[in-house]
Amino acid sequence: MRKLKIPEWNGEALRDLRKERGLTQVGLTEEFNRVGIPHGHATHDTSVSAWERGHEPSKRAHLLILCRVLSCEVDDLFVV
């Protein structure tokens, strides 16, 4: 019987993607809010810091907004 591997949040991947795009945590927050606020979602730079330290975003919409801002796939933010 094969073990099922459950993807885990990868805060380091978020940090690396952010830096590759030349964004600070504040810059990512600003871009996140530019995209998210019209859809009822906003965040703070303290949330970005927590996400990078391994705390998974609590809302699916936040994951999708991060992917849109960072031009990545959801899978890019998880590790199996």
BAFI-3210 file (N, C-alpha, C; in Angstrom, 3 decimals, decimal comma, padded with zeros to 6 digits):
// residues 80
n [1|2|3|4|5|6|7|8|9|10|11|12|13|14|15|16|17|18|19|20|21|22|23|24|25|26|27|28|29|30|31|32|33|34|35|36|37|38|39|40|41|42|43|44|45|46|47|48|49|50|51|52|53|54|55|56|57|58|59|60|61|62|63|64|65|66|67|68|69|70|71|72|73|74|75|76|77|78|79|80]
n.u [000,838|000,617|001,860|000,001|000,937|000,756|000,493|002,424|002,453|004,817|006,676|009,191|009,355|007,479|008,790|011,101|009,994|008,842|011,122|012,478|010,881|011,467|010,230|009,521|008,374|006,446|005,949|004,847|002,554|001,240|000,758|-000,796|-003,051|-003,902|-004,849|-006,557|-008,383|-010,557|-012,048|-012,819|-010,798|-008,051|-004,742|-001,979|001,435|002,450|001,113|002,180|004,795|004,324|003,314|005,595|007,143|006,049|003,348|000,416|-001,698|-005,006|-007,241|-008,585|-008,883|-006,849|-004,571|-004,965|-004,846|-002,213|-000,898|-001,678|-000,519|002,186|002,594|002,471|001,861|-000,470|000,646|003,328|003,734|003,671|005,007|005,661]
n.v [-001,179|002,146|005,165|008,086|011,220|014,282|017,577|020,263|023,550|025,897|028,186|029,207|028,997|030,909|033,221|033,124|033,359|035,896|037,507|036,964|038,349|040,874|042,118|043,572|042,589|044,458|045,510|043,250|043,012|045,391|044,924|042,617|043,667|045,494|043,817|042,168|043,716|044,800|042,492|041,955|041,141|041,626|042,211|042,313|043,405|041,999|039,606|038,546|038,145|036,171|034,120|033,544|032,479|030,050|029,783|028,850|030,554|031,349|031,474|030,292|032,033|033,862|032,406|032,151|034,826|035,461|033,806|034,981|037,544|036,857|035,503|032,639|029,096|027,406|025,044|025,707|026,838|024,933|021,930|018,506]
n.w [000,000|-000,924|000,541|001,117|000,109|001,576|000,573|001,924|003,286|002,053|003,203|002,643|-000,108|-000,868|000,077|-001,543|-004,149|-003,918|-003,545|-005,960|-007,683|-007,022|-004,860|-001,691|001,606|002,293|-000,235|-001,520|000,011|-000,696|-003,447|-003,231|-001,911|-003,840|-005,815|-004,309|-002,685|-004,288|-004,466|-001,938|-000,193|001,889|003,234|005,620|006,083|008,193|008,025|005,667|006,554|008,511|006,881|005,398|007,385|007,728|008,382|007,075|004,722|005,743|004,160|001,145|-000,989|-000,502|-001,164|-003,923|-004,724|-004,000|-005,835|-008,227|-008,010|-007,797|-010,112|-010,305|-009,748|-007,570|-006,631|-006,571|-004,142|-002,250|-000,777|-001,279]
ca.u [000,000|001,408|001,496|-000,487|001,732|-000,069|001,302|002,551|002,777|006,248|006,917|010,446|009,048|006,839|009,848|011,958|009,241|008,714|012,425|012,751|010,104|011,948|009,278|009,691|007,124|005,493|005,586|003,926|001,296|000,591|000,260|-001,877|-004,231|-004,360|-005,615|-007,538|-009,402|-011,799|-012,769|-013,120|-009,713|-006,880|-003,817|-000,974|002,789|002,677|000,613|003,186|005,885|003,881|003,244|006,968|007,677|005,440|001,917|-000,343|-002,847|-006,205|-008,307|-008,211|-008,784|-005,526|-003,634|-005,169|-004,350|-000,749|-000,468|-001,868|000,483|003,528|002,595|002,869|000,792|-000,638|001,617|004,640|003,787|003,582|005,994|005,104]
ca.v [000,000|003,381|006,247|009,305|012,377|015,479|018,785|021,167|024,936|026,146|029,618|029,574|029,167|032,217|034,222|033,085|033,921|037,337|038,130|036,850|039,383|042,175|042,704|043,463|042,132|045,568|045,565|042,148|043,386|046,415|044,265|041,732|044,483|046,081|042,762|041,554|044,594|044,833|041,234|041,818|040,507|042,465|041,615|043,204|042,860|041,021|038,324|038,047|037,647|034,905|033,112|033,153|031,695|028,735|029,780|028,816|031,471|030,659|031,541|029,843|033,219|034,466|031,621|032,490|036,185|035,361|033,225|035,987|038,600|036,307|034,781|031,256|028,133|027,057|023,978|026,308|027,301|023,764|020,877|017,184]
ca.w [000,000|-001,004|001,446|000,501|000,508|001,679|000,386|003,071|002,968|001,979|003,367|001,979|-001,534|-000,975|000,223|-002,734|-005,272|-003,667|-003,803|-007,392|-008,358|-006,568|-003,917|-000,247|002,213|002,160|-001,648|-001,788|000,656|-001,530|-004,666|-002,783|-001,639|-005,107|-006,474|-003,425|-002,097|-005,073|-004,265|-000,523|000,553|002,152|004,191|006,190|005,930|009,265|007,513|004,723|007,384|009,118|005,809|005,054|008,503|007,729|008,708|005,823|004,664|006,214|003,167|-000,198|-001,846|-000,306|-001,972|-005,332|-004,926|-003,991|-007,115|-009,282|-007,820|-008,015|-011,395|-010,037|-009,513|-006,156|-006,329|-006,339|-002,759|-001,380|-000,984|-000,937]
c.u [000,887|000,908|001,030|000,342|000,854|000,823|001,286|002,936|004,288|006,505|008,194|010,224|008,382|007,894|010,718|011,258|009,108|010,013|012,788|012,026|010,461|011,018|009,755|008,393|006,054|005,025|004,620|002,559|000,535|000,001|-000,913|-003,153|-004,776|-005,248|-006,782|-008,657|-010,665|-012,655|-013,039|-012,040|-008,535|-005,989|-002,853|000,396|003,118|002,165|001,613|004,361|005,524|003,820|004,640|007,626|006,973|003,973|001,121|-001,475|-004,133|-007,341|-007,791|-008,034|-007,423|-004,467|-003,740|-004,668|-002,826|-000,240|-000,617|-000,791|001,881|003,669|003,108|001,633|000,693|000,389|003,001|004,831|003,687|004,690|005,353|006,163]
c.v [001,248|004,407|007,453|010,471|013,613|016,703|019,659|022,551|025,141|027,654|030,092|029,790|030,515|033,318|034,290|033,692|035,435|038,047|038,080|037,928|040,792|042,890|042,551|042,880|043,213|045,675|044,463|042,450|044,393|045,806|043,339|042,549|045,138|045,076|042,304|042,441|044,681|043,576|040,957|041,174|041,473|041,753|042,687|042,575|041,882|039,642|037,719|037,456|036,290|033,795|032,618|032,333|030,348|028,656|029,899|029,846|030,724|030,650|031,106|031,030|033,883|033,717|032,017|033,894|036,193|034,832|034,222|037,056|038,095|035,557|033,351|030,390|027,840|025,998|024,524|026,729|026,159|022,790|019,556|016,407]
c.w [000,000|-000,004|000,639|001,018|000,461|001,528|001,640|002,578|003,018|002,008|002,694|000,490|-001,766|-000,904|-001,031|-003,946|-005,133|-004,021|-005,282|-008,187|-007,890|-005,604|-002,482|000,314|002,102|000,708|-002,029|-001,177|-000,193|-002,801|-004,336|-002,596|-002,905|-005,846|-005,609|-002,933|-002,955|-004,913|-002,785|000,315|000,675|003,152|004,685|006,001|007,052|008,850|006,548|005,502|007,988|008,067|005,460|006,156|008,651|008,089|007,414|005,847|004,977|005,193|001,802|-001,141|-001,706|-001,111|-003,442|-005,645|-004,932|-005,328|-008,255|-009,206|-008,178|-009,344|-011,219|-009,885|-008,021|-005,754|-006,033|-004,879|-001,746|-001,719|-000,559|-000,189]
res [m|r|k|l|k|i|p|e|w|n|g|e|a|l|r|d|l|r|k|e|r|g|l|t|q|v|g|l|t|e|e|f|n|r|v|g|i|p|h|g|h|a|t|h|d|t|s|v|s|a|w|e|r|g|h|e|p|s|k|r|a|h|l|l|i|l|c|r|v|l|s|c|e|v|d|d|l|f|v|v]
***
